[in-house]
Amino acid sequence: MTRRTALLFVVAALAFGTAFVGIKAGVATIPPVLFAALRFDLGAGLLLALLVRRRGVVGALPRTRRDLLGVGIAGVFLVTLNGALLFIGQQFTTSAAAAVVYGIVPLATAPFAVVVLRDRLSPLGVVGLVLGFAGLVVVVRPSPEFLQGSGLGEALVVVAALSVAFGSVLLRRVRPSMSSFALTAWAMVVGALCSHALSHLLGEPLGVAWTPEAVAAVVWLGTVSTGLAFPAYFALIREAGPVRANLVAYVVPIVAAVSGAVVLGESIAATTALGFLVVLCGFALLEHEALRRDLRAAWDWV
């Protein structure tokens, strides 16, 4: 493992993991959907600037119908709905719980792929899927007080994760020809516009109490957790390959839990830790073959 590869891995894990803490800090004073829109404004500007610098104005543009359709799908499902639901949900839950729940994206992708792409699940995969969602129940803790806030935040984060999973499967079906980086940059533009429109429709106030914490949250999410995180992640894919790059996903909930405890003084509930382990076991069963390859690659990497 080279020093550059290790640095990219650490940057991507920290940038994505601390995003949950930034969201939690910001929604205390900024309307959640407007907050998401502001994040996407900054992120889109930074990513487009990098894209244009690398490929020029003409080279940065989507070229085919599949590219445009892919940008639309990613902008709606992976950015707008995902961002709005995640930011609203984090008003009612901790950074650690949100990160653990959000980690079901790989699990949730499997049933959508069965329906949309006609993929097949092995019997062991079905067991893993059931076990993974059982872990969600442990984290969400549905109860008679659910609608009063007990578990509501986690449930909204679940729907955000489902939106990402469904959008990812649709992208696999559409198969846009543009690079993942270019697709992400343009999807951020679509997401920013849609999020501002959604914020207006929801009647969120434009006047924000710009405390130092609120400014720091917007700047951190728009620059570090978006404008830095995605380039670092795509560079890691180029340096180490997609299998090794995806090991970042296993570290993000831990980063979110630790940073939430340090920055916001959040406690890590026993049910959150238990749910994380159950979800992890479910994912291991569902993706046992790919996980075995990941572990072999990680061993060779080290």
C-alpha positions in Angstrom: 0.0 0.0 0.0 1.5 3.3 -1.0 1.4 6.4 1.1 -0.8 8.2 -1.4 -3.4 5.3 -1.4 -3.5 5.3 2.4 -4.0 9.0 2.5 -6.8 8.8 0.0 -8.5 6.1 2.0 -8.3 8.1 5.3 -9.5 11.3 3.6 -12.5 9.5 2.0 -13.5 7.7 5.3 -13.1 10.9 7.4 -14.9 13.1 4.9 -17.9 10.8 4.4 -18.1 9.8 8.1 -18.0 13.3 9.5 -20.8 14.3 7.1 -23.3 12.9 9.6 -22.0 15.1 12.4 -22.1 18.1 10.1 -25.7 17.4 9.2 -26.7 16.9 12.9 -25.0 20.2 13.9 -26.5 22.2 11.0 -30.2 21.1 11.3 -30.3 22.6 14.8 -30.6 26.1 13.2 -31.0 25.6 9.4 -34.2 24.3 7.8 -33.2 20.8 6.8 -34.1 20.8 3.0 -32.6 24.3 2.6 -29.5 23.0 4.4 -29.2 20.1 1.9 -29.7 22.5 -1.0 -26.9 24.8 0.3 -24.6 21.8 0.6 -25.3 20.8 -3.0 -24.8 24.4 -4.2 -21.2 24.3 -2.8 -20.6 20.7 -3.8 -21.8 21.2 -7.4 -19.7 24.3 -7.8 -16.5 22.6 -6.6 -17.1 19.4 -8.6 -18.0 21.2 -11.8 -14.9 23.4 -11.4 -12.7 20.3 -11.1 -14.5 18.6 -14.0 -14.2 21.6 -16.4 -10.5 22.0 -15.4 -9.9 18.4 -16.3 -11.9 18.1 -19.4 -12.8 21.6 -20.6 -16.4 23.0 -20.9 -17.4 20.9 -23.9 -15.9 17.7 -22.5 -17.7 18.1 -19.2 -21.2 18.1 -20.8 -23.4 15.1 -20.9 -23.4 13.8 -24.5 -26.0 11.1 -25.0 -29.6 10.5 -24.0 -28.5 7.9 -21.5 -26.2 10.4 -19.9 -29.0 12.9 -19.5 -31.3 10.2 -18.1 -28.6 9.1 -15.8 -28.0 12.6 -14.5 -31.8 13.0 -13.9 -32.0 9.7 -12.0 -29.0 10.4 -9.9 -30.2 14.0 -9.3 -33.6 13.0 -8.1 -33.0 9.7 -6.2 -29.3 9.9 -5.1 -29.2 13.6 -4.4 -32.6 15.3 -3.9 -34.7 12.7 -2.1 -31.7 11.2 -0.4 -30.5 14.6 0.9 -33.9 15.8 2.0 -34.9 12.7 3.9 -31.4 12.3 5.5 -31.3 15.9 6.7 -34.9 15.8 8.0 -34.3 12.5 9.7 -31.1 13.6 11.5 -33.2 16.1 13.4 -34.5 13.1 15.4 -31.5 10.8 15.7 -27.8 10.7 16.5 -25.0 10.7 14.0 -24.0 7.1 14.8 -27.5 5.7 14.4 -28.0 7.6 11.1 -24.7 6.2 9.8 -25.5 2.7 10.8 -29.0 2.8 9.3 -27.7 4.5 6.1 -25.3 1.6 5.8 -28.1 -0.7 4.6 -27.7 0.7 1.1 -25.9 -2.4 -0.2 -28.5 -4.6 1.5 -31.4 -2.6 0.1 -29.9 -2.7 -3.4 -30.3 -6.5 -3.6 -34.2 -6.7 -3.7 -34.4 -3.8 -6.1 -31.9 -5.5 -8.4 -34.1 -8.7 -8.3 -37.1 -6.8 -9.5 -35.6 -4.3 -11.9 -32.5 -6.2 -13.2 -33.8 -9.8 -12.7 -30.8 -10.6 -10.5 -31.1 -13.7 -8.4 -30.5 -14.2 -4.6 -29.0 -17.4 -3.2 -30.7 -19.0 -0.2 -27.8 -17.7 1.9 -28.3 -14.2 0.4 -32.0 -14.3 1.4 -31.0 -15.2 5.0 -28.5 -12.3 5.0 -31.1 -9.9 3.7 -33.6 -10.9 6.5 -30.9 -10.6 9.1 -29.7 -7.2 7.8 -33.2 -5.8 8.1 -33.6 -7.4 11.5 -30.6 -5.3 12.5 -32.5 -2.2 11.3 -35.4 -3.1 13.6 -33.0 -3.2 16.5 -31.7 0.3 15.7 -35.1 1.9 14.8 -36.8 0.4 17.9 -40.5 0.8 16.6 -42.8 1.4 19.5 -46.2 3.1 20.3 -44.3 6.4 20.5 -42.9 6.0 17.0 -44.7 8.9 15.5 -43.8 11.2 18.4 -40.1 10.8 17.4 -39.0 7.5 18.9 -37.5 5.9 15.8 -38.9 8.4 13.3 -35.5 9.9 12.5 -34.1 6.4 11.8 -37.1 5.6 9.6 -36.6 8.6 7.5 -32.9 7.7 7.0 -34.1 4.2 6.0 -36.2 5.8 3.2 -33.2 7.9 2.2 -31.1 4.8 1.9 -33.9 3.1 -0.1 -33.9 6.0 -2.5 -30.1 5.7 -3.0 -30.5 1.9 -3.5 -33.3 2.2 -6.0 -31.6 5.0 -7.9 -28.4 3.0 -8.1 -30.2 0.1 -9.6 -31.9 2.3 -12.1 -28.5 3.7 -13.1 -27.2 0.2 -13.7 -30.2 -0.4 -16.0 -29.7 2.9 -17.9 -25.9 2.5 -18.1 -24.8 6.1 -18.9 -21.5 6.4 -20.8 -20.1 9.4 -18.8 -17.7 8.9 -15.9 -18.9 8.5 -12.4 -17.2 11.8 -11.4 -19.0 13.8 -14.2 -22.3 12.1 -13.4 -21.9 13.1 -9.7 -21.1 16.7 -10.6 -24.1 17.2 -12.8 -26.4 15.2 -10.5 -25.4 17.7 -7.7 -26.5 20.6 -10.0 -29.9 18.9 -10.5 -30.1 18.1 -6.8 -29.4 21.7 -5.8 -32.1 23.1 -8.0 -34.7 20.5 -7.0 -33.8 20.9 -3.3 -34.3 24.6 -3.4 -37.6 24.1 -5.1 -38.7 21.5 -2.6 -37.6 23.8 0.3 -39.8 26.5 -1.1 -42.8 24.2 -1.6 -42.4 23.0 2.1 -42.5 26.6 3.2 -39.1 26.6 4.8 -38.0 30.1 5.8 -35.2 31.7 3.8 -34.0 33.6 6.9 -31.4 31.6 8.7 -29.8 32.3 12.1 -26.2 32.1 10.8 -24.4 31.0 13.9 -20.7 30.0 13.7 -21.8 26.4 14.0 -24.3 26.7 11.1 -21.7 28.4 8.8 -19.1 25.7 9.7 -21.6 22.9 9.0 -22.6 24.2 5.6 -18.9 24.9 4.6 -17.8 21.5 5.9 -20.5 19.5 4.1 -20.2 21.5 0.9 -16.4 21.4 0.7 -14.9 18.6 2.7 -17.8 16.1 2.7 -18.7 16.7 -0.9 -16.1 18.7 -2.9 -13.2 16.8 -1.3 -14.8 13.4 -0.5 -15.9 12.5 -4.0 -12.6 13.4 -5.8 -10.7 11.5 -3.1 -13.0 8.5 -3.5 -12.8 8.4 -7.3 -9.0 8.8 -7.0 -8.9 5.9 -4.6 -10.8 3.8 -7.1 -8.2 4.7 -9.7 -5.3 4.0 -7.3 -6.5 0.8 -5.5 -9.5 -0.4 -7.6 -13.2 -0.5 -6.8 -13.0 -3.5 -4.4 -10.5 -2.0 -2.1 -12.1 1.5 -2.4 -15.4 0.1 -1.2 -13.7 -0.9 2.1 -14.4 2.8 3.0 -18.0 1.9 3.6 -17.1 -0.4 6.5 -15.3 2.5 8.3 -17.8 5.3 7.8 -20.2 4.3 10.7 -17.3 4.1 13.1 -16.0 7.5 12.0 -19.5 8.9 12.4 -19.9 7.4 15.9 -16.6 8.6 17.2 -16.8 12.1 15.7 -20.4 12.5 17.0 -19.2 11.6 20.5 -16.3 14.0 20.4 -17.8 17.0 18.6 -21.5 16.8 19.7 -21.1 14.8 22.9 -23.5 12.1 21.6 -23.7 8.8 23.3 -23.6 5.5 21.4 -26.7 3.5 22.4 -26.2 -0.2 23.0 -29.0 -0.9 20.5 -27.2 1.1 17.8 -24.0 -0.9 18.4 -25.9 -4.2 18.4 -27.9 -3.2 15.3 -24.6 -2.3 13.5 -23.2 -5.8 14.2 -26.5 -7.5 13.1 -26.6 -5.5 9.9 -22.9 -6.2 9.3 -23.6 -10.0 9.7 -26.5 -9.8 7.3 -24.4 -8.0 4.7 -21.6 -10.6 5.2 -24.1 -13.4 4.3 -25.6 -11.5 1.4 -22.3 -10.6 -0.1 -20.2 -13.5 1.2 -18.5 -14.2 -2.1 -17.6 -10.5 -2.8 -16.6 -10.0 0.9 -14.2 -13.0 0.6 -12.6 -11.3 -2.4 -12.5 -8.0 -0.5 -10.7 -9.5 2.4 -8.2 -11.3 0.2 -7.6 -8.0 -1.7 -7.3 -6.1 1.6 -4.8 -8.7 2.9 -2.8 -8.3 -0.3 -3.1 -4.5 -0.1 -1.6 -4.4 3.3 
